[in-house]
């Protein structure tokens, strides 16, 4: 891949060109072999990117190849399973060939800061260091490090191998050329990357999602609608249309003046609370945490959980088929 010289301020980027080129010529390291890390490995491997997953837990590491292989087979890319290997620690990696590191460890800032301090010493100067964190800004994770300009957020959405979107997040220190290189690489892996120019809390997609959620749960708190009807309103109403067009394009379809008039009527009555809704905080406090607890807004049994996850997976795959022509082709 030919890189453009990106201007940062009035200076040309001083970083070496990334070691990414095309996926088949790259070596990526995923640190953390949990659910997210394993699915990110699928994203990389399906484009024939050599991928090393660091997972110190022996049980989890042993289960990872089968999970990766099953998801690749479901995507019609069974042969790509050979591109993934596991390693127990950072010492086991051939760092000289690494062009990209993706951190997928638990959401603890101290752990992430310690990891990136070590990655800064191990990874080649041309390697991009990325975090999949959904809560901590990359500026906080890289605080005090010398090569913060090559650090980026790379935020996937669960399940990462089925949800095409990935956010490439810059902080004030990030080199735009590194972000452009990562965006091009992700496209070649079949993902739809969006560039987030500031690492504010929630980045782009989660801010939009939580803005909707705040209003939805407030409507439940106020007794205006049940959880079931809120879900139905989104899934079978405007959410159904979002597969075809996002909120900005929808306004061009419907008429911008219509939206402006409707907004002027509704916005004054919208929820603008800076704390989560009561129906959320009560469930968080009393242990009704969803499927893993057997109860959330809905009741769950092992059988209903299995059925729901199968339904969810089936619909996501069907959605991918519907928009297949609009996704970047995977380019191994």
Secondary structure by P-SEA (a helix, b strand, c coil): cccccccccccccccccccccccccbbbbbccccaaaaaaaaaaaaaccbbbbbbccaaaaaaaaaaaaaaaaaaccccccccbbbbccccccccccccbbbbbccccaaaaaaaaaaaaacccccbbbbbcccccccccccccccccccbbbbccccccccccbbbbcccccccaaaaaaaaaaaaaacccccccccccccccaaaaaaaaaaaaaaaaaaccccaaaaaaaaaaccccccccccaaaaaaaacaaaaaaaaaaccccccccccccaaaaaaaaacccccccccccccccaaaaaaaaaaaaaaaaaaaaaaccccccccc
